[in-house]
């Protein structure tokens, strides 16, 4: 399974202009630092196993829906004020396409532009980011040996107790994230924290980043966060926690951007699509009969 994430400069003139950030995300059942006490280890391993089992179904359901995506791009001034220098918004019809070729699952994003961002007359570079909504693939069992997982202290949010899980890529293993720059790939040592409902094993929030590992190619930091929300569907027996908001922040020595992706109006489309295909086929067959 593969999630593709492109982080590029809008006009191809900034240092990140040729950058393609490709994320291959997975699940690991290893421990960071000292091994936790047996009950805690068993609790975490059981939760990770339940999350992995859910992700198999989750990925299929996520590729059965479409939604609206609002993207806000912000470029900050190159000084200590941290003020926004340029801001742009665009909207899309968004869906994730799941294909199975030769036993390999491929997950890719598709966007149909609804509203285009206004053109900047000064031709300043903006960050283009895709794919971060699929950061949940960190917990998919197909990538079971790429991360170290660490139990963290539970946190109560909105009256619900959530389990926090730290994760970190294992150096020397097949990297789950790579930065494609000028025809080369550089490993990204992703690390972060996930907030999980211990009763349902639903992922509610995840943060991930890269700190000071790619300064030699012009990137100081990359930080991302995805928030999930329960989405009800009338034809399904349960709600699914799909991405509601994803943010990506990138800094280079001279540039600082932040993109925010907001997802709403989820709808299932597979049944309607199948019905339309069947209807078109019926009309085609009818035309053939009339022609004879």
C-alpha positions as CSV (number, residue, x, y, z in Angstrom):
1,X,0.0,0.0,0.0
2,X,1.3,3.4,-0.8
3,X,0.3,6.9,0.1
4,X,1.7,9.6,-2.1
5,X,2.3,13.1,-0.7
6,X,3.7,15.9,-2.8
7,X,5.1,19.0,-1.1
8,X,6.2,21.4,-3.8
9,X,6.5,25.1,-4.4
10,X,3.7,26.5,-6.5
11,X,5.8,28.2,-9.2
12,X,8.8,25.9,-9.2
13,X,11.2,28.6,-8.1
14,X,11.8,28.0,-4.4
15,X,14.3,25.6,-3.0
16,X,11.5,23.0,-2.5
17,X,10.3,23.4,-6.0
18,X,11.4,20.0,-7.2
19,X,10.5,18.3,-4.0
20,X,8.2,15.3,-3.9
21,X,7.4,13.9,-0.5
22,X,6.4,10.3,-0.7
23,X,5.0,8.5,2.4
24,X,5.0,4.8,2.8
25,X,3.4,4.4,6.2
26,X,3.1,1.4,8.4
27,X,2.6,-0.3,11.8
28,X,5.3,-1.7,14.1
29,X,5.0,-3.7,17.3
30,X,8.3,-2.8,18.8
31,X,9.0,-1.0,22.0
32,X,11.0,2.2,22.5
33,X,13.6,2.4,25.3
34,X,12.9,0.2,28.3
35,X,10.3,-2.4,27.7
36,X,7.1,-1.5,29.5
37,X,5.6,-3.6,32.4
38,X,3.9,-6.7,31.2
39,X,0.3,-5.5,31.7
40,X,1.0,-2.2,30.0
41,X,2.8,-4.0,27.1
42,X,-0.1,-6.4,26.7
43,X,-2.6,-3.6,26.7
44,X,-0.7,-1.6,24.1
45,X,-0.1,-4.7,21.9
46,X,-3.7,-5.6,22.1
47,X,-4.8,-2.1,21.1
48,X,-2.3,-2.0,18.2
49,X,-3.6,-5.3,17.0
50,X,-7.2,-4.1,17.1
51,X,-6.2,-0.9,15.2
52,X,-4.4,-3.0,12.6
53,X,-7.4,-5.2,12.1
54,X,-9.7,-2.1,11.8
55,X,-7.4,-0.4,9.3
56,X,-7.9,-3.2,6.7
57,X,-11.7,-2.4,6.7
58,X,-11.1,1.3,7.2
59,X,-9.0,1.7,4.0
60,X,-11.7,0.0,1.9
61,X,-14.4,2.2,3.4
62,X,-12.3,5.4,3.0
63,X,-11.9,4.6,-0.7
64,X,-15.7,4.3,-1.0
65,X,-16.5,7.9,-0.1
66,X,-16.0,11.3,-1.6
67,X,-16.0,14.6,0.2
68,X,-15.4,18.4,-0.1
69,X,-11.9,19.7,0.6
70,X,-11.1,23.3,1.4
71,X,-7.3,24.1,1.3
72,X,-5.9,27.2,2.9
73,X,-2.3,28.0,2.0
74,X,-0.3,30.4,4.1
75,X,3.1,31.9,3.6
76,X,4.8,33.6,6.5
77,X,7.1,36.6,6.4
78,X,10.8,35.8,6.5
79,X,11.4,37.5,9.9
80,X,10.7,37.1,13.6
81,X,7.1,38.4,13.4
82,X,5.6,35.1,12.2
83,X,2.9,37.2,10.4
84,X,1.1,35.8,7.3
85,X,2.5,37.4,4.2
86,X,0.2,35.7,1.7
87,X,-2.9,33.6,2.0
88,X,-4.9,31.7,-0.6
89,X,-7.9,29.3,-0.6
90,X,-9.1,26.7,-3.0
91,X,-11.7,23.9,-2.9
92,X,-12.0,20.5,-4.5
93,X,-14.1,17.4,-4.8
94,X,-11.9,14.9,-3.1
95,X,-11.7,11.1,-3.1
96,X,-9.1,8.4,-2.4
97,X,-8.7,5.7,-5.0
98,X,-7.8,2.2,-3.9
99,X,-6.4,-0.2,-6.5
100,X,-5.0,-3.7,-6.3
101,X,-2.4,-4.6,-8.9
102,X,-0.4,-7.8,-8.6
103,X,-1.3,-8.2,-5.0
104,X,0.0,-4.7,-4.2
105,X,-2.5,-2.2,-2.7
106,X,-2.2,1.4,-3.9
107,X,-3.9,4.3,-2.3
108,X,-3.8,7.6,-4.2
109,X,-5.7,10.9,-3.9
110,X,-7.9,12.4,-6.7
111,X,-9.0,16.0,-6.8
112,X,-11.4,17.9,-9.0
113,X,-11.0,21.6,-8.6
114,X,-14.2,23.5,-7.7
115,X,-12.7,26.9,-6.8
116,X,-9.2,28.0,-7.9
117,X,-7.0,30.1,-5.6
118,X,-6.5,33.7,-6.8
119,X,-3.3,34.2,-8.7
120,X,-0.6,36.1,-6.8
121,X,0.5,39.1,-8.9
122,X,3.9,39.0,-7.2
123,X,4.4,35.4,-8.3
124,X,5.5,34.4,-4.7
125,X,6.0,30.7,-4.1
126,X,3.4,28.7,-2.2
127,X,3.5,25.2,-0.7
128,X,1.5,22.5,-2.4
129,X,0.7,19.6,-0.2
130,X,-1.2,16.4,-0.8
131,X,-1.7,13.0,0.9
132,X,-1.4,14.0,4.5
133,X,-5.0,12.9,5.2
134,X,-3.8,9.3,4.8
135,X,-1.3,9.6,7.7
136,X,-3.5,6.9,9.4
137,X,-1.6,4.3,7.4
138,X,1.0,4.4,10.1
139,X,-1.2,1.8,11.8
140,X,-1.9,-0.4,8.8
141,X,-0.5,-4.0,9.4
142,X,1.1,-4.1,5.9
143,X,3.9,-2.0,7.4
144,X,4.4,-3.9,10.7
145,X,8.1,-3.4,11.2
146,X,8.8,0.2,10.4
147,X,8.0,1.9,13.7
148,X,8.8,1.7,17.4
149,X,5.6,2.3,19.5
150,X,5.7,3.7,23.0
151,X,2.9,3.7,25.5
152,X,2.2,7.2,26.9
153,X,0.0,8.6,29.7
154,X,-3.7,8.7,28.9
155,X,-5.3,12.1,28.2
156,X,-8.9,13.2,28.8
157,X,-10.3,15.3,25.9
158,X,-14.0,16.4,25.8
159,X,-14.8,14.0,28.6
160,X,-13.3,11.0,26.9
161,X,-10.2,9.2,28.0
162,X,-7.9,8.6,25.1
163,X,-4.8,6.4,24.9
164,X,-1.7,8.2,23.6
165,X,0.8,6.2,21.6
166,X,4.2,7.5,20.6
167,X,5.8,6.2,17.3
168,X,9.2,6.5,15.7
169,X,10.7,5.1,12.6
170,X,13.4,2.5,13.2
171,X,16.7,3.6,11.6
172,X,18.2,1.1,9.2
173,X,14.9,-0.5,8.3
174,X,12.9,0.1,5.1
175,X,11.9,3.7,5.5
176,X,8.2,4.4,5.6
177,X,8.8,7.9,4.3
178,X,11.1,9.3,1.6
179,X,11.7,12.8,0.2
180,X,12.2,12.8,-3.6
181,X,14.4,15.7,-4.4
182,X,16.2,16.3,-7.8
183,X,15.8,12.7,-8.8
184,X,17.1,11.3,-5.4
185,X,15.2,9.8,-2.4
186,X,16.1,10.7,1.2
187,X,14.7,8.8,4.1
188,X,12.4,10.7,6.5
189,X,12.6,9.7,10.1
190,X,9.0,10.3,11.0
191,X,8.0,10.4,14.7
192,X,4.9,11.5,16.4
193,X,2.0,10.8,18.7
194,X,-1.5,9.2,18.1
195,X,-4.6,9.6,20.2
196,X,-6.8,6.5,20.2
197,X,-10.1,5.6,21.8
198,X,-9.2,2.5,23.9
199,X,-12.7,1.1,23.7
200,X,-13.3,1.3,20.0
201,X,-9.6,1.4,18.8
202,X,-10.6,4.4,16.6
203,X,-7.8,6.9,15.7
204,X,-9.0,10.4,16.7
205,X,-5.8,12.4,16.1
206,X,-2.3,12.0,14.9
207,X,0.8,14.2,14.8
208,X,4.0,13.5,12.9
209,X,7.1,15.4,12.0
210,X,10.7,15.4,10.9
211,X,13.2,17.4,12.9
212,X,16.7,18.4,11.8
213,X,17.4,15.3,9.6
214,X,17.3,16.9,6.2
215,X,18.9,20.3,6.7
216,X,21.6,19.4,4.2
217,X,18.9,19.4,1.4
218,X,17.2,22.6,2.6
219,X,14.5,21.5,5.0
220,X,14.6,22.5,8.6
221,X,11.4,21.0,9.9
222,X,8.2,19.3,8.7
223,X,5.3,19.0,11.0
224,X,1.8,17.6,10.3
225,X,-1.4,16.9,12.2
226,X,-4.6,15.1,11.3
227,X,-7.8,15.3,13.3
228,X,-10.6,12.8,12.7
229,X,-14.3,13.0,13.3
230,X,-17.1,10.3,13.3
231,X,-19.0,10.3,10.1
232,X,-22.4,8.7,10.0
233,X,-23.8,6.8,7.0
234,X,-27.4,5.7,6.7
235,X,-26.5,2.4,5.0
236,X,-23.7,1.4,7.5
237,X,-24.2,0.1,11.0
238,X,-21.5,2.2,12.5
239,X,-19.8,5.6,12.2
240,X,-16.3,5.8,10.7
241,X,-13.7,8.3,12.0
242,X,-12.5,10.0,8.8
243,X,-10.1,12.9,8.4
244,X,-11.8,16.2,9.3
245,X,-8.7,18.5,9.3
246,X,-5.1,18.1,8.2
247,X,-2.3,20.7,8.6
248,X,1.2,20.7,7.2
249,X,3.9,23.1,8.2
250,X,7.3,23.3,6.4
251,X,10.3,25.5,7.1
252,X,13.5,25.9,5.2
253,X,16.2,28.4,6.1
254,X,14.4,31.2,4.1
255,X,10.8,30.0,3.7
256,X,7.9,29.1,6.1
257,X,4.6,27.8,4.9
258,X,1.5,26.2,6.5
259,X,-1.3,24.5,4.6
260,X,-4.6,23.5,6.2
261,X,-6.9,20.9,4.6
262,X,-10.5,20.7,5.8
263,X,-12.7,17.8,4.8
264,X,-16.5,17.9,5.0
265,X,-19.7,16.6,3.4
266,X,-18.7,13.0,3.2
267,X,-20.8,10.8,0.9
268,X,-20.6,7.2,-0.3
269,X,-20.3,7.1,-4.0
270,X,-19.6,3.4,-4.9
271,X,-23.3,2.3,-5.0
272,X,-24.4,5.2,-7.1
273,X,-21.5,4.6,-9.5
274,X,-22.4,1.0,-9.9
275,X,-26.0,1.8,-10.5
276,X,-25.1,4.4,-13.1
277,X,-22.8,1.9,-14.9
278,X,-25.5,-0.7,-14.9
279,X,-28.1,1.8,-16.2
280,X,-25.8,3.0,-19.0
281,X,-25.1,-0.6,-20.0
282,X,-28.9,-1.3,-20.1
283,X,-29.5,1.7,-22.3
284,X,-26.6,0.6,-24.6
285,X,-28.1,-2.9,-24.9
286,X,-31.5,-1.4,-25.6
287,X,-30.1,0.8,-28.4
288,X,-28.5,-2.3,-30.0
289,X,-31.8,-4.1,-30.0
290,X,-33.6,-1.1,-31.6
291,X,-30.9,-0.9,-34.2
292,X,-31.4,-4.5,-35.2
